[in-house]
Amino acid sequence: MKVFDPAEKRRQLDGHVGYLFDLSDDFDEVRSEGALASCASADIIDAVYCILVGYDDPAQQLLQRAFDWVTLAIKEGERPRDYALDGTEAEQYEILAMCNWLLNSIHDADSLTRSVEHEERFLIREGLGHDRANVTLGAISYVDAGAYGVALERLASARFSAPKSLNAIRSEGQMCYVICRHRLGLEYTEAEVASATERFLKRNMNTWLLDGVPDRAAQWLKVVHWREGTVGISPKEAVMMCYKYLPDAQPRVPGKNVHERKAPRPKSTATGR
C-alpha cells in the first residue's frame, strides 16, 4: 500500500508546478477570470502540505494570499465560470474560515455559519438534500460550525443513521452523525466517540493526503482535536497530527535549512480589507 511520503511531497512542492508556481499567479488575470476564491482554495491545499513537510514560510505566504483573495472575492461577490447560487458562496465562506483558523488561530464561527446557511439553500434548491454523496462531503463543515441539529436533519434526509458498529465507521456522514449525537448529549460517551474517531481517522487519513485533499484532513483534525483559546494545541500542531493516523509514518521534516528558506512574494497582491 502506498503511504503519504513527506520527502516525495517536498520534491513536488519544489518542482516546476509547486508552491513557487502558485505564488506567481497574476492577480489581475485571476480576478478577471473570477478565480480568486478557487486560487485561495488551492493555496490552502498547498499550505497544509507545506506545514506537513516543514515549509513554514511558504505556508504562511500561501495562507496570507488565500485570505486576501477570498476576502476580496466575497466583498466583490465573485462569480466564477461554474457559479452555483449559494453553492459558490458556501465554498467561499468555508475557505475564509479555514484561512482564519490556519493563519490566525481563530474559530471563525460567523463564516462557518454563513457557509452552512448557503449550503442548505443550495442543497434544497438543487434537489440534492437527499443525495448521500453531497451530504456526506459537506457534513464536517456543519459539525465545524456547531450546527449539530441541522447536520442531523440533513444526514437523516440522506438516510444516514446510527452505525451498526462504532469500530468500523468509514463514511464521513456516519462519523458526523455520531459526533453530533454526542455533542447534543443524545447518545454515545466521550470515550466511545474518541475511540470511534481514532479508528475513523486511521482509515481515512492516508487516502485524504494521497488524493490531494489535505484541507479535509485538517478540518477533521480541527473538529476532533483543536479548541479555541490559549489552552491546547495550535492549528499547526493540529495539522501535524496527521502523522498520528498514518500507517507507520513519522513526520520526517527536513533540517533547519528548509525551515529557514523563504518563498518570494507573489507578483501582485490584493486585499479586501
CYANA upper distance limits for C-alpha pairs under 8 A (distance plus 0.5 A):
  3 VAL  CA    206 ASN  CA      6.81
  3 VAL  CA    210 LEU  CA      8.13
  3 VAL  CA    246 LEU  CA      8.03
  3 VAL  CA    247 PRO  CA      7.65
  3 VAL  CA    249 ALA  CA      8.31
  4 PHE  CA    206 ASN  CA      6.63
  4 PHE  CA    209 LEU  CA      6.93
  4 PHE  CA    210 LEU  CA      6.46
  4 PHE  CA    246 LEU  CA      8.28
  4 PHE  CA    249 ALA  CA      8.42
  5 ASP  CA      9 LYS  CA      6.80
  6 PRO  CA     10 ARG  CA      6.61
  6 PRO  CA     52 LEU  CA      7.78
  6 PRO  CA     53 VAL  CA      6.15
  6 PRO  CA    251 PRO  CA      7.85
  6 PRO  CA    252 ARG  CA      7.00
  6 PRO  CA    253 VAL  CA      7.72
  7 ALA  CA     11 ARG  CA      6.93
  7 ALA  CA     53 VAL  CA      8.13
  7 ALA  CA    252 ARG  CA      8.12
  8 GLU  CA     12 GLN  CA      6.92
  9 LYS  CA     13 LEU  CA      6.67
  9 LYS  CA     49 TYR  CA      7.96
  9 LYS  CA     53 VAL  CA      8.01
 10 ARG  CA     14 ASP  CA      6.58
 10 ARG  CA     50 CYS  CA      8.35
 10 ARG  CA     53 VAL  CA      6.99
 11 ARG  CA     15 GLY  CA      6.58
 12 GLN  CA     17 VAL  CA      8.09
 12 GLN  CA     18 GLY  CA      6.40
 13 LEU  CA     17 VAL  CA      7.89
 13 LEU  CA     18 GLY  CA      4.56
 13 LEU  CA     19 TYR  CA      6.00
 13 LEU  CA     20 LEU  CA      8.48
 13 LEU  CA     46 ASP  CA      8.35
 13 LEU  CA     50 CYS  CA      8.18
 14 ASP  CA     18 GLY  CA      5.88
 14 ASP  CA     19 TYR  CA      7.42
 14 ASP  CA     20 LEU  CA      8.04
 16 HIS  CA     20 LEU  CA      8.38
 16 HIS  CA     21 PHE  CA      7.06
 17 VAL  CA     21 PHE  CA      5.63
 17 VAL  CA     22 ASP  CA      7.64
 18 GLY  CA     22 ASP  CA      7.03
 19 TYR  CA     23 LEU  CA      6.63
 19 TYR  CA     46 ASP  CA      7.27
 19 TYR  CA     58 PRO  CA      7.85
 20 LEU  CA     24 SER  CA      6.81
 20 LEU  CA    263 ALA  CA      7.30
 20 LEU  CA    264 PRO  CA      8.05
 21 PHE  CA     25 ASP  CA      7.71
 22 ASP  CA     43 ASP  CA      7.87
 23 LEU  CA     62 LEU  CA      7.67
 23 LEU  CA    264 PRO  CA      8.44
 23 LEU  CA    265 ARG  CA      7.74
 23 LEU  CA    266 PRO  CA      5.38
 23 LEU  CA    267 LYS  CA      7.93
 24 SER  CA    266 PRO  CA      5.81
 24 SER  CA    267 LYS  CA      6.14
 25 ASP  CA     30 VAL  CA      7.75
 25 ASP  CA    266 PRO  CA      7.63
 25 ASP  CA    267 LYS  CA      7.50
 25 ASP  CA    268 SER  CA      8.44
 26 ASP  CA     30 VAL  CA      6.69
 26 ASP  CA    267 LYS  CA      6.81
 26 ASP  CA    268 SER  CA      6.73
 27 PHE  CA     31 ARG  CA      6.47
 27 PHE  CA    267 LYS  CA      8.15
 27 PHE  CA    268 SER  CA      6.03
 27 PHE  CA    269 THR  CA      6.74
 27 PHE  CA    270 ALA  CA      7.87
 28 ASP  CA     32 SER  CA      6.57
 29 GLU  CA     33 GLU  CA      6.84
 30 VAL  CA     34 GLY  CA      6.92
 30 VAL  CA     35 ALA  CA      5.78
 30 VAL  CA     36 LEU  CA      6.41
 30 VAL  CA     39 CYS  CA      8.45
 31 ARG  CA     35 ALA  CA      6.46
 31 ARG  CA     36 LEU  CA      6.18
 33 GLU  CA     80 PRO  CA      7.44
 33 GLU  CA     81 ARG  CA      8.23
 34 GLY  CA     78 GLU  CA      6.30
 34 GLY  CA     79 ARG  CA      6.25
 34 GLY  CA     80 PRO  CA      4.98
 34 GLY  CA     81 ARG  CA      7.55
 35 ALA  CA     39 CYS  CA      6.55
 35 ALA  CA     78 GLU  CA      8.46
 35 ALA  CA     80 PRO  CA      6.43
 36 LEU  CA     40 ALA  CA      6.67
 36 LEU  CA     69 TRP  CA      5.87
 36 LEU  CA     70 VAL  CA      6.57
 36 LEU  CA     72 LEU  CA      8.31
 36 LEU  CA     73 ALA  CA      6.43
 36 LEU  CA     78 GLU  CA      8.34
 37 ALA  CA     41 SER  CA      6.70
 37 ALA  CA     66 ALA  CA      8.22
 37 ALA  CA     69 TRP  CA      6.91
 37 ALA  CA     70 VAL  CA      5.26
 37 ALA  CA     73 ALA  CA      6.49
 37 ALA  CA     78 GLU  CA      8.50
 37 ALA  CA     92 GLN  CA      6.69
 37 ALA  CA     95 ILE  CA      8.17
 38 SER  CA     42 ALA  CA      6.86
 39 CYS  CA     43 ASP  CA      6.59
 39 CYS  CA     66 ALA  CA      7.74
 39 CYS  CA     69 TRP  CA      8.46
 40 ALA  CA     44 ILE  CA      6.81
 40 ALA  CA     63 LEU  CA      8.46
 40 ALA  CA     65 ARG  CA      7.60
 40 ALA  CA     66 ALA  CA      4.52
 40 ALA  CA     67 PHE  CA      7.59
 40 ALA  CA     69 TRP  CA      6.75
 40 ALA  CA     70 VAL  CA      6.50
 40 ALA  CA     95 ILE  CA      7.83
 41 SER  CA     45 ILE  CA      7.05
 41 SER  CA     66 ALA  CA      7.53
 41 SER  CA     95 ILE  CA      6.75
 42 ALA  CA     46 ASP  CA      6.91
 43 ASP  CA     47 ALA  CA      6.43
 43 ASP  CA     62 LEU  CA      5.84
 43 ASP  CA     63 LEU  CA      7.06
 43 ASP  CA     65 ARG  CA      8.22
 43 ASP  CA     66 ALA  CA      6.42
 44 ILE  CA     48 VAL  CA      6.65
 44 ILE  CA     62 LEU  CA      7.31
 44 ILE  CA     63 LEU  CA      6.57
 44 ILE  CA     66 ALA  CA      7.25
 44 ILE  CA     99 CYS  CA      7.89
 44 ILE  CA    215 ASP  CA      7.33
 45 ILE  CA     49 TYR  CA      6.99
 45 ILE  CA    212 GLY  CA      7.96
 45 ILE  CA    213 VAL  CA      7.22
 45 ILE  CA    214 PRO  CA      6.53
 45 ILE  CA    215 ASP  CA      6.08
 46 ASP  CA     50 CYS  CA      6.57
 46 ASP  CA     59 ALA  CA      7.92
 46 ASP  CA     62 LEU  CA      8.02
 47 ALA  CA     51 ILE  CA      6.70
 47 ALA  CA     58 PRO  CA      7.67
 47 ALA  CA     59 ALA  CA      4.80
 47 ALA  CA     60 GLN  CA      7.80
 47 ALA  CA     62 LEU  CA      6.31
 47 ALA  CA     63 LEU  CA      6.88
 48 VAL  CA     52 LEU  CA      6.80
 48 VAL  CA     59 ALA  CA      7.54
 48 VAL  CA    214 PRO  CA      6.80
 48 VAL  CA    215 ASP  CA      7.06
 48 VAL  CA    218 ALA  CA      8.07
 48 VAL  CA    239 VAL  CA      7.86
 49 TYR  CA     53 VAL  CA      6.96
 49 TYR  CA    214 PRO  CA      7.39
 50 CYS  CA     54 GLY  CA      6.58
 50 CYS  CA     55 TYR  CA      5.22
 50 CYS  CA     56 ASP  CA      6.96
 50 CYS  CA     58 PRO  CA      7.36
 50 CYS  CA     59 ALA  CA      5.90
 51 ILE  CA     55 TYR  CA      6.21
 51 ILE  CA     56 ASP  CA      6.18
 51 ILE  CA     59 ALA  CA      6.65
 51 ILE  CA    236 LYS  CA      7.44
 51 ILE  CA    239 VAL  CA      7.99
 51 ILE  CA    240 MET  CA      8.00
 52 LEU  CA    239 VAL  CA      7.65
 52 LEU  CA    240 MET  CA      6.46
 52 LEU  CA    251 PRO  CA      7.82
 52 LEU  CA    253 VAL  CA      8.07
 53 VAL  CA    251 PRO  CA      7.91
 53 VAL  CA    252 ARG  CA      7.82
 53 VAL  CA    253 VAL  CA      5.60
 53 VAL  CA    254 PRO  CA      7.59
 54 GLY  CA    253 VAL  CA      5.89
 54 GLY  CA    254 PRO  CA      6.96
 54 GLY  CA    258 VAL  CA      7.57
 54 GLY  CA    259 HIS  CA      6.37
 55 TYR  CA     59 ALA  CA      6.75
 55 TYR  CA    258 VAL  CA      6.99
 55 TYR  CA    259 HIS  CA      6.14
 55 TYR  CA    261 ARG  CA      8.16
 56 ASP  CA     60 GLN  CA      6.81
 56 ASP  CA    259 HIS  CA      6.70
 57 ASP  CA     61 GLN  CA      6.90
 57 ASP  CA    259 HIS  CA      7.85
 57 ASP  CA    260 GLU  CA      7.92
 57 ASP  CA    261 ARG  CA      7.53
 57 ASP  CA    262 LYS  CA      6.07
 57 ASP  CA    263 ALA  CA      7.34
 58 PRO  CA     62 LEU  CA      6.59
 58 PRO  CA    262 LYS  CA      6.83
 58 PRO  CA    263 ALA  CA      5.89
 59 ALA  CA     63 LEU  CA      6.61
 60 GLN  CA     64 GLN  CA      6.54
 60 GLN  CA    103 LEU  CA      7.58
 61 GLN  CA     65 ARG  CA      6.69
 61 GLN  CA    263 ALA  CA      8.15
 61 GLN  CA    265 ARG  CA      8.13
 62 LEU  CA     66 ALA  CA      6.57
 63 LEU  CA     67 PHE  CA      6.58
 63 LEU  CA     99 CYS  CA      6.70
 63 LEU  CA    102 LEU  CA      7.98
 63 LEU  CA    103 LEU  CA      6.75
 64 GLN  CA     68 ASP  CA      6.70
 64 GLN  CA     99 CYS  CA      8.30
 64 GLN  CA    103 LEU  CA      7.58
 65 ARG  CA     69 TRP  CA      6.46
 65 ARG  CA    269 THR  CA      7.69
 66 ALA  CA     70 VAL  CA      6.47
 66 ALA  CA     99 CYS  CA      7.40
 67 PHE  CA     71 THR  CA      6.42
 67 PHE  CA     96 LEU  CA      6.80
 67 PHE  CA     99 CYS  CA      6.10
 67 PHE  CA    100 ASN  CA      7.93
 68 ASP  CA     72 LEU  CA      6.80
 68 ASP  CA    269 THR  CA      8.38
 68 ASP  CA    270 ALA  CA      6.72
 68 ASP  CA    271 THR  CA      4.98
 68 ASP  CA    272 GLY  CA      6.84
 68 ASP  CA    273 ARG  CA      8.30
 69 TRP  CA     73 ALA  CA      6.59
 69 TRP  CA    270 ALA  CA      7.14
 69 TRP  CA    271 THR  CA      6.78
 69 TRP  CA    272 GLY  CA      7.99
 70 VAL  CA     74 ILE  CA      6.67
 70 VAL  CA     92 GLN  CA      7.05
 70 VAL  CA     95 ILE  CA      7.62
 70 VAL  CA     96 LEU  CA      6.79
 71 THR  CA     75 LYS  CA      6.71
 71 THR  CA     96 LEU  CA      7.38
 71 THR  CA    271 THR  CA      7.41
 71 THR  CA    272 GLY  CA      5.96
 71 THR  CA    273 ARG  CA      8.02
 72 LEU  CA     76 GLU  CA      6.50
 72 LEU  CA    270 ALA  CA      8.20
 72 LEU  CA    271 THR  CA      6.40
 72 LEU  CA    272 GLY  CA      4.75
 72 LEU  CA    273 ARG  CA      8.28
 73 ALA  CA     77 GLY  CA      6.42
 73 ALA  CA     78 GLU  CA      5.41
 73 ALA  CA     92 GLN  CA      8.23
 74 ILE  CA     78 GLU  CA      6.83
 74 ILE  CA     89 GLU  CA      8.17
 74 ILE  CA     92 GLN  CA      7.29
 74 ILE  CA     93 TYR  CA      8.27
 75 LYS  CA    272 GLY  CA      7.08
 79 ARG  CA     83 TYR  CA      5.97
 79 ARG  CA     88 THR  CA      8.23
 83 TYR  CA     87 GLY  CA      8.34
 83 TYR  CA     88 THR  CA      6.51
 84 ALA  CA     88 THR  CA      5.88
 84 ALA  CA    122 PHE  CA      8.47
 85 LEU  CA     89 GLU  CA      7.75
 85 LEU  CA    122 PHE  CA      7.25
 86 ASP  CA     90 ALA  CA      6.39
 86 ASP  CA    118 HIS  CA      5.25
 86 ASP  CA    119 GLU  CA      6.79
 86 ASP  CA    121 ARG  CA      6.97
 86 ASP  CA    122 PHE  CA      5.69
 87 GLY  CA     91 GLU  CA      6.90
 87 GLY  CA    118 HIS  CA      6.94
 87 GLY  CA    119 GLU  CA      6.27
 87 GLY  CA    122 PHE  CA      5.83
 87 GLY  CA    123 LEU  CA      8.50
 88 THR  CA     92 GLN  CA      6.77
 89 GLU  CA     93 TYR  CA      6.75
 89 GLU  CA    115 SER  CA      7.41
 89 GLU  CA    118 HIS  CA      6.92
 90 ALA  CA     94 GLU  CA      6.74
 90 ALA  CA    114 ARG  CA      7.51
 90 ALA  CA    115 SER  CA      4.54
 90 ALA  CA    116 VAL  CA      7.08
 90 ALA  CA    117 GLU  CA      8.07
 90 ALA  CA    118 HIS  CA      5.51
 90 ALA  CA    119 GLU  CA      5.85
 91 GLU  CA     95 ILE  CA      6.66
 91 GLU  CA    115 SER  CA      7.20
 92 GLN  CA     96 LEU  CA      6.81
 92 GLN  CA    115 SER  CA      8.12
 93 TYR  CA     97 ALA  CA      6.68
 93 TYR  CA    111 SER  CA      5.64
 93 TYR  CA    112 LEU  CA      6.98
 93 TYR  CA    114 ARG  CA      7.16
 93 TYR  CA    115 SER  CA      5.70
 94 GLU  CA     98 MET  CA      6.78
 94 GLU  CA    111 SER  CA      7.10
 94 GLU  CA    112 LEU  CA      6.42
 94 GLU  CA    115 SER  CA      6.25
 94 GLU  CA    141 SER  CA      8.16
 95 ILE  CA     99 CYS  CA      6.74
 96 LEU  CA    100 ASN  CA      6.71
 96 LEU  CA    111 SER  CA      7.36
 97 ALA  CA    101 TRP  CA      6.75
 97 ALA  CA    107 HIS  CA      7.69
 97 ALA  CA    108 ASP  CA      5.66
 97 ALA  CA    109 ALA  CA      8.19
 97 ALA  CA    111 SER  CA      6.14
 97 ALA  CA    112 LEU  CA      6.67
 98 MET  CA    102 LEU  CA      6.64
 98 MET  CA    219 GLN  CA      8.29
 99 CYS  CA    103 LEU  CA      6.08
 99 CYS  CA    104 ASN  CA      8.07
100 ASN  CA    104 ASN  CA      5.60
100 ASN  CA    105 SER  CA      6.95
100 ASN  CA    106 ILE  CA      5.93
100 ASN  CA    107 HIS  CA      7.57
100 ASN  CA    108 ASP  CA      6.94
101 TRP  CA    105 SER  CA      5.01
101 TRP  CA    106 ILE  CA      5.13
101 TRP  CA    107 HIS  CA      6.20
101 TRP  CA    108 ASP  CA      7.53
101 TRP  CA    235 PRO  CA      7.30
102 LEU  CA    106 ILE  CA      8.32
102 LEU  CA    235 PRO  CA      6.10
102 LEU  CA    236 LYS  CA      7.63
105 SER  CA    228 GLU  CA      7.95
105 SER  CA    234 SER  CA      7.50
105 SER  CA    235 PRO  CA      6.75
106 ILE  CA    228 GLU  CA      7.35
107 HIS  CA    228 GLU  CA      6.84
108 ASP  CA    112 LEU  CA      6.82
109 ALA  CA    113 THR  CA      6.48
109 ALA  CA    145 ALA  CA      6.51
110 ASP  CA    114 ARG  CA      6.72
111 SER  CA    115 SER  CA      6.56
112 LEU  CA    116 VAL  CA      6.79
112 LEU  CA    141 SER  CA      7.70
112 LEU  CA    142 TYR  CA      8.34
112 LEU  CA    144 ASP  CA      7.77
112 LEU  CA    145 ALA  CA      5.53
113 THR  CA    117 GLU  CA      6.73
113 THR  CA    145 ALA  CA      6.19
113 THR  CA    147 ALA  CA      8.21
114 ARG  CA    118 HIS  CA      6.70
115 SER  CA    119 GLU  CA      6.54
116 VAL  CA    120 GLU  CA      6.55
116 VAL  CA    141 SER  CA      7.71
116 VAL  CA    142 TYR  CA      6.61
116 VAL  CA    145 ALA  CA      7.98
116 VAL  CA    147 ALA  CA      8.45
117 GLU  CA    121 ARG  CA      6.96
118 HIS  CA    122 PHE  CA      6.61
119 GLU  CA    123 LEU  CA      6.57
120 GLU  CA    124 ILE  CA      6.67
120 GLU  CA    129 GLY  CA      8.28
121 ARG  CA    125 ARG  CA      6.45
122 PHE  CA    126 GLU  CA      6.50
122 PHE  CA    128 LEU  CA      8.50
123 LEU  CA    127 GLY  CA      6.42
123 LEU  CA    128 LEU  CA      5.16
123 LEU  CA    129 GLY  CA      5.29
124 ILE  CA    128 LEU  CA      6.66
124 ILE  CA    129 GLY  CA      5.87
128 LEU  CA    134 ASN  CA      7.41
128 LEU  CA    135 VAL  CA      8.35
129 GLY  CA    134 ASN  CA      8.32
129 GLY  CA    135 VAL  CA      7.30
129 GLY  CA    154 ARG  CA      7.24
129 GLY  CA    157 SER  CA      7.21
129 GLY  CA    158 ALA  CA      7.30
130 HIS  CA    135 VAL  CA      7.85
130 HIS  CA    154 ARG  CA      8.17
130 HIS  CA    157 SER  CA      5.70
130 HIS  CA    158 ALA  CA      4.67
130 HIS  CA    159 ARG  CA      8.02
131 ASP  CA    135 VAL  CA      6.58
131 ASP  CA    158 ALA  CA      6.15
132 ARG  CA    136 THR  CA      6.36
132 ARG  CA    155 LEU  CA      8.49
132 ARG  CA    158 ALA  CA      5.58
132 ARG  CA    159 ARG  CA      7.89
132 ARG  CA    160 PHE  CA      8.47
133 ALA  CA    137 LEU  CA      6.79
134 ASN  CA    138 GLY  CA      6.97
135 VAL  CA    139 ALA  CA      6.48
135 VAL  CA    154 ARG  CA      7.56
135 VAL  CA    155 LEU  CA      7.16
135 VAL  CA    158 ALA  CA      7.34
135 VAL  CA    173 GLY  CA      7.78
136 THR  CA    140 ILE  CA      8.29
136 THR  CA    155 LEU  CA      8.02
136 THR  CA    171 SER  CA      7.97
136 THR  CA    172 GLU  CA      6.23
136 THR  CA    173 GLY  CA      4.87
137 LEU  CA    172 GLU  CA      7.62
137 LEU  CA    173 GLY  CA      7.99
138 GLY  CA    142 TYR  CA      7.41
139 ALA  CA    143 VAL  CA      6.98
139 ALA  CA    151 ALA  CA      7.00
139 ALA  CA    155 LEU  CA      8.22
139 ALA  CA    172 GLU  CA      7.74
139 ALA  CA    173 GLY  CA      6.64
139 ALA  CA    176 CYS  CA      6.89
140 ILE  CA    144 ASP  CA      6.54
140 ILE  CA    172 GLU  CA      7.88
140 ILE  CA    173 GLY  CA      8.47
140 ILE  CA    176 CYS  CA      6.88
140 ILE  CA    219 GLN  CA      8.11
140 ILE  CA    220 TRP  CA      7.53
141 SER  CA    145 ALA  CA      6.60
142 TYR  CA    146 GLY  CA      6.85
142 TYR  CA    147 ALA  CA      5.73
142 TYR  CA    148 TYR  CA      7.25
142 TYR  CA    150 VAL  CA      8.07
142 TYR  CA    151 ALA  CA      6.22
143 VAL  CA    147 ALA  CA      6.32
143 VAL  CA    148 TYR  CA      6.36
143 VAL  CA    151 ALA  CA      7.47
143 VAL  CA    176 CYS  CA      7.34
143 VAL  CA    179 ILE  CA      8.40
143 VAL  CA    180 CYS  CA      7.42
143 VAL  CA    223 VAL  CA      7.91
144 ASP  CA    219 GLN  CA      8.22
144 ASP  CA    222 LYS  CA      8.47
144 ASP  CA    223 VAL  CA      6.32
147 ALA  CA    151 ALA  CA      6.51
148 TYR  CA    152 LEU  CA      6.70
148 TYR  CA    180 CYS  CA      5.51
148 TYR  CA    181 ARG  CA      8.18
148 TYR  CA    183 ARG  CA      8.07
148 TYR  CA    184 LEU  CA      7.59
149 GLY  CA    153 GLU  CA      6.85
149 GLY  CA    180 CYS  CA      7.89
149 GLY  CA    184 LEU  CA      8.39
150 VAL  CA    154 ARG  CA      6.67
151 ALA  CA    155 LEU  CA      6.48
151 ALA  CA    177 TYR  CA      8.19
151 ALA  CA    180 CYS  CA      7.94
152 LEU  CA    156 ALA  CA      6.44
152 LEU  CA    177 TYR  CA      6.78
152 LEU  CA    180 CYS  CA      7.43
152 LEU  CA    181 ARG  CA      8.36
153 GLU  CA    157 SER  CA      6.73
154 ARG  CA    158 ALA  CA      7.01
155 LEU  CA    159 ARG  CA      6.88
155 LEU  CA    160 PHE  CA      5.69
155 LEU  CA    161 SER  CA      8.13
155 LEU  CA    173 GLY  CA      7.32
155 LEU  CA    177 TYR  CA      7.61
156 ALA  CA    160 PHE  CA      5.63
156 ALA  CA    161 SER  CA      7.04
160 PHE  CA    173 GLY  CA      7.30
160 PHE  CA    174 GLN  CA      6.89
160 PHE  CA    177 TYR  CA      7.99
161 SER  CA    174 GLN  CA      7.43
161 SER  CA    177 TYR  CA      7.62
162 ALA  CA    174 GLN  CA      7.49
162 ALA  CA    177 TYR  CA      7.65
162 ALA  CA    178 VAL  CA      7.58
163 PRO  CA    169 ILE  CA      7.52
163 PRO  CA    174 GLN  CA      6.98
165 SER  CA    169 ILE  CA      7.61
166 LEU  CA    192 GLU  CA      8.07
166 LEU  CA    196 ALA  CA      5.93
167 ASN  CA    195 SER  CA      8.13
167 ASN  CA    196 ALA  CA      6.15
167 ASN  CA    199 ARG  CA      7.20
168 ALA  CA    196 ALA  CA      8.36
168 ALA  CA    199 ARG  CA      8.04
168 ALA  CA    200 PHE  CA      8.03
169 ILE  CA    174 GLN  CA      7.23
169 ILE  CA    175 MET  CA      6.98
169 ILE  CA    196 ALA  CA      7.75
169 ILE  CA    199 ARG  CA      8.20
169 ILE  CA    200 PHE  CA      6.38
170 ARG  CA    174 GLN  CA      8.11
170 ARG  CA    175 MET  CA      8.08
170 ARG  CA    200 PHE  CA      6.47
170 ARG  CA    203 ARG  CA      7.36
170 ARG  CA    204 ASN  CA      7.93
171 SER  CA    175 MET  CA      6.88
172 GLU  CA    176 CYS  CA      6.53
173 GLY  CA    177 TYR  CA      6.64
174 GLN  CA    178 VAL  CA      6.87
175 MET  CA    179 ILE  CA      6.80
175 MET  CA    196 ALA  CA      8.42
175 MET  CA    197 THR  CA      7.72
175 MET  CA    200 PHE  CA      8.04
176 CYS  CA    180 CYS  CA      6.49
177 TYR  CA    181 ARG  CA      6.69
178 VAL  CA    182 HIS  CA      6.68
178 VAL  CA    187 GLU  CA      8.39
178 VAL  CA    188 TYR  CA      7.86
178 VAL  CA    193 VAL  CA      7.70
179 ILE  CA    183 ARG  CA      6.58
179 ILE  CA    193 VAL  CA      7.27
180 CYS  CA    184 LEU  CA      6.61
181 ARG  CA    185 GLY  CA      6.86
181 ARG  CA    186 LEU  CA      5.68
181 ARG  CA    187 GLU  CA      5.90
181 ARG  CA    188 TYR  CA      7.69
182 HIS  CA    186 LEU  CA      6.34
182 HIS  CA    187 GLU  CA      5.65
182 HIS  CA    188 TYR  CA      5.82
182 HIS  CA    189 THR  CA      7.28
182 HIS  CA    190 GLU  CA      8.03
182 HIS  CA    193 VAL  CA      8.01
188 TYR  CA    192 GLU  CA      6.62
188 TYR  CA    193 VAL  CA      7.11
189 THR  CA    193 VAL  CA      6.79
190 GLU  CA    194 ALA  CA      6.59
191 ALA  CA    195 SER  CA      6.65
192 GLU  CA    196 ALA  CA      6.62
193 VAL  CA    197 THR  CA      6.48
194 ALA  CA    198 GLU  CA      6.66
195 SER  CA    199 ARG  CA      6.93
196 ALA  CA    200 PHE  CA      6.58
197 THR  CA    201 LEU  CA      6.46
197 THR  CA    224 VAL  CA      8.17
198 GLU  CA    202 LYS  CA      6.73
198 GLU  CA    245 TYR  CA      8.21
199 ARG  CA    203 ARG  CA      6.78
200 PHE  CA    204 ASN  CA      6.87
201 LEU  CA    205 MET  CA      5.95
201 LEU  CA    245 TYR  CA      6.63
202 LYS  CA    206 ASN  CA      8.10
202 LYS  CA    245 TYR  CA      5.06
202 LYS  CA    246 LEU  CA      6.79
202 LYS  CA    247 PRO  CA      8.17
204 ASN  CA    208 TRP  CA      6.77
205 MET  CA    209 LEU  CA      6.85
205 MET  CA    217 ALA  CA      6.94
205 MET  CA    242 CYS  CA      7.27
205 MET  CA    245 TYR  CA      6.67
205 MET  CA    246 LEU  CA      6.84
206 ASN  CA    210 LEU  CA      6.61
206 ASN  CA    245 TYR  CA      8.22
206 ASN  CA    246 LEU  CA      6.26
206 ASN  CA    247 PRO  CA      8.23
207 THR  CA    211 ASP  CA      6.30
208 TRP  CA    212 GLY  CA      6.86
208 TRP  CA    213 VAL  CA      5.68
208 TRP  CA    214 PRO  CA      6.37
208 TRP  CA    216 ARG  CA      7.59
208 TRP  CA    217 ALA  CA      6.79
209 LEU  CA    213 VAL  CA      6.40
209 LEU  CA    214 PRO  CA      5.58
209 LEU  CA    217 ALA  CA      7.88
213 VAL  CA    217 ALA  CA      7.43
214 PRO  CA    218 ALA  CA      6.60
215 ASP  CA    219 GLN  CA      6.66
216 ARG  CA    220 TRP  CA      6.80
217 ALA  CA    221 LEU  CA      6.76
217 ALA  CA    239 VAL  CA      8.41
217 ALA  CA    242 CYS  CA      7.82
218 ALA  CA    222 LYS  CA      6.65
218 ALA  CA    238 ALA  CA      7.91
218 ALA  CA    239 VAL  CA      5.96
218 ALA  CA    242 CYS  CA      8.33
219 GLN  CA    223 VAL  CA      6.76
220 TRP  CA    224 VAL  CA      6.63
221 LEU  CA    225 HIS  CA      6.07
221 LEU  CA    226 TRP  CA      7.52
221 LEU  CA    238 ALA  CA      6.52
221 LEU  CA    239 VAL  CA      7.17
221 LEU  CA    241 MET  CA      7.89
221 LEU  CA    242 CYS  CA      8.17
222 LYS  CA    226 TRP  CA      5.26
222 LYS  CA    227 ARG  CA      8.15
222 LYS  CA    235 PRO  CA      7.88
222 LYS  CA    238 ALA  CA      6.95
222 LYS  CA    239 VAL  CA      8.39
225 HIS  CA    238 ALA  CA      7.21
226 TRP  CA    232 GLY  CA      7.47
226 TRP  CA    233 ILE  CA      6.81
226 TRP  CA    234 SER  CA      7.94
226 TRP  CA    235 PRO  CA      7.73
226 TRP  CA    238 ALA  CA      7.01
227 ARG  CA    231 VAL  CA      8.32
227 ARG  CA    232 GLY  CA      7.06
227 ARG  CA    233 ILE  CA      8.16
228 GLU  CA    232 GLY  CA      8.39
233 ILE  CA    237 GLU  CA      6.31
233 ILE  CA    238 ALA  CA      6.93
234 SER  CA    238 ALA  CA      6.72
235 PRO  CA    239 VAL  CA      6.71
236 LYS  CA    240 MET  CA      6.72
237 GLU  CA    241 MET  CA      6.97
238 ALA  CA    242 CYS  CA      8.22
240 MET  CA    251 PRO  CA      8.09
241 MET  CA    245 TYR  CA      7.78
242 CYS  CA    246 LEU  CA      7.27
243 TYR  CA    249 ALA  CA      6.51
243 TYR  CA    250 GLN  CA      6.41
243 TYR  CA    251 PRO  CA      6.58
244 LYS  CA    249 ALA  CA      8.16
244 LYS  CA    250 GLN  CA      8.33
254 PRO  CA    258 VAL  CA      6.56
254 PRO  CA    259 HIS  CA      7.91
255 GLY  CA    259 HIS  CA      7.26
256 LYS  CA    260 GLU  CA      6.60
257 ASN  CA    261 ARG  CA      6.87
